[in-house]
Amino acid sequence: MQNLKQYEKQSELLKALAHPVRLCIVKGLIENQCNVTKMQECLGLPQSTVSQHLAKLKAAGIIEGERKGLEICYKVVNKEVCEIAEVLFH
């Protein structure tokens, strides 16, 4: 019998990525670290919406934010997500 815990973990990761805006955010953050304001401008969405998506990605362990002065710069820290993105976007 396969270890279902491993599948559960992978499933949660895929659920976090399974939204077009979050997928776009992850792809953008793999290419360039940036803050919410920059993402908001690129996506054309309200800051609150972008922040909600970032919170889900952060809770899933996909991204981390580093405070730089008054802003937080986000980056992808999950190597599995980088591999998934490479398959999806290449």
N, C-alpha and C positions, 0 to 999 in steps of 0.2 A: 504494500500500500504506500502510495506517495505521501510525503509529508504535507498535509493540508495547510499547516501554518505558513509554509513558504508560499503557497498559492494565494493565501489570504493577504499576505504582505504585498505581493505583486499586484493583486487585484485592487488593493487600496491605492497603489501608485497609479495604476491605469485609470481609476475613477477620478483621481485628482487631475489627470491630464485630459480627461474626456470632455473638455469644453473648448470650443474654438478660441475664446479669449485667453484662457489659461495656456493653451497650446501656443498661441501667438506670443504671449508673454515669455514663456520658457524659451522659445526659439530666439526671441530678441535678446534675452538675458544670456544665452549661450554665446551669442555673437558680441554683445557689449553689456557690461554692467551699467545699470542706470537707476535713477530714482523714479518715484511715482509721477512727478510732474512730467518728465520726459515720456514715460509710458502713456500717460493720459493724452499728451499731444499726439503721439504716434497712433494710438488706438481711436482717438476721437470719442472717448468715453468720460463720464464724470469721475472725478477723483475718488469718490466714495465707492463706485463700482470697481475700479482698478484695485483699490485697497482691499475690498472683499475677496477678490480673486487672489491677491497676494497672500492674504491670511490663510486661504485654503492650501495654497502651494507651500507656505511655510509650515503649516500644521502637518502636512504630509512629508516634511523633511526634504523637500525638493529644492527650496531656495533658503537663503539666509540674507539678512540685512546687516550692513555695517554702517554705524552712524559716522557721518562726516560733517561736523558742524551742526547745522540745523536740519540737514536732510539725511535720509537713509539710502544708501546705495545697495541695491540687491544684486545677487548673483546666484547661479545654479550651483549647488554643491553635491548633488546626487549623481554619481557617475553612471548609474543604470539609466537615468533619465536622459543623460547626454547620448548614450548609446541608442536609446529608443528614438530620440529626435533625429539622430543621424540616419537611421533606417527610414523614418517617415519623410525626411526632407531631402534625401539625396537619391 
